[in-house]
Amino acid sequence: MTGIQTLAGKKIVLAVTGSIASVETVHLAHALRRKGAEVQGVMSAAACGIIHPDALTYATGRPAITSISGMVEHVAMCGEGGWADLLLIAPCTANTLCKMAAGIDDTPVTTFATTAIGRGMPVIVSPAMHDSMYRHPGVTGCIRTLREWGIQVIGPRIEEGKAKIASTDKIVLACERELLQKPLAGRHVLITSGPCREPLDDVRVLTTRSTGQMGQALARGAFRLGADVTMIHNTNVPCVRNVPAETAGEMRDALHRICESERVDLYISAAAISDFAPERRPGKIPSGQKEIIGLVPLPKLISLVAEEYRIPTVAFKLGEDAEERAKTMLGRGIFLVVSNGPESMGSTESRVVVLGDDIRREYSGSKEDVAMDICRLIAQESARWNRKD
């Protein structure tokens, strides 16, 4: 993920507890700062036994807080009118998590937590402990309590008998979501992304140069802005629901299944969906043998979603005259068309023109930046795109 400044001007208290996963916090602090955030470290005594406070001071550029003094740091940072916009506790041990749920203050971290919860400011907790501790009914009950209070608890990775701290990307995305006002909250956004791979024989496939970077960036962008995101593609994006699909047929089946059984508020067609499938040959076509390969046209999936299911749709159009052809697509459920050139395929950069009724926007830069611009435009215009059931 690139370092777009989504957290510019935001102030985050990064509180660290006594889990071995605290060794990850230097990397996490750097990642938050690359997004533009100011970060203040706070450490429990147990955390100081695992990483030195100087490491967090270095990572944040601010002296780490290891005790509460007469300066009442917890109030200055997380009290009413305090410095911080968000309290992030990562990693959070079972001990700290349960103390938070009981309102117990006996470490700098729990004192910061009680102050932040009482203020009603955003709080994110990223647990890390042994799996058996995470499954303890007292711990699961405390997690439920925190969630009932509106605290975001990021599920850990269950690996090797441990509930390991979530990935840095996942934690940063959760912070962005909490701090970007959630203009797409309550919306279910469905995205198709990446190339399709149509089998020619048992070994070869027909595909495109698409990498799926734009679709993945759009999924992250929609999630940051508060949407519930489902992606149909052939990779994995943190924080969203990933539905695997390799071929146009598998993508079509997944679209049918989701659109039939779930409410979808917006569809973004960012995939390089196959226009043709080769006539499938059994086995492997021998090397060096001259073959004529027949191509079978495939149905347009975008029409299925926009017209049959009447779901507001954002389409992508690729080609040298994409902008002119994009204008003809508007209407019949398609509210925005994003036109770009073949040079964007496989590149980390993109230049697009976004067209809609009374809308023409040009965006350029990294695909992460362009995707965020498109998602902000979607959020701005989405009130008038309510689907017709």
Secondary structure as UniProt FT lines:
FT   TURN            6..9
FT   STRAND          11..16
FT   HELIX           20..24
FT   HELIX           25..34
FT   TURN            35..36
FT   STRAND          38..43
FT   HELIX           45..48
FT   TURN            49..50
FT   HELIX           53..60
FT   TURN            70..71
FT   HELIX           73..78
FT   TURN            80..81
FT   STRAND          86..92
FT   HELIX           94..102
FT   HELIX           108..119
FT   STRAND          123..127
FT   STRAND          129..130
FT   HELIX           131..134
FT   HELIX           137..148
FT   TURN            149..150
FT   STRAND          152..153
FT   STRAND          157..159
FT   TURN            160..161
FT   STRAND          162..164
FT   HELIX           168..179
FT   TURN            183..186
FT   STRAND          188..195
FT   STRAND          198..199
FT   STRAND          205..206
FT   HELIX           213..224
FT   TURN            225..226
FT   STRAND          228..233
FT   TURN            238..239
FT   STRAND          241..244
FT   HELIX           248..261
FT   STRAND          266..272
FT   STRAND          276..278
FT   TURN            287..288
FT   STRAND          295..297
FT   HELIX           301..303
FT   HELIX           304..308
FT   STRAND          313..318
FT   TURN            320..321
FT   HELIX           322..327
FT   TURN            328..329
FT   TURN            332..333
FT   STRAND          334..340
FT   HELIX           342..344
FT   TURN            345..346
FT   STRAND          349..356
FT   TURN            357..358
FT   STRAND          359..366
FT   HELIX           367..381
FT   HELIX           382..385
//
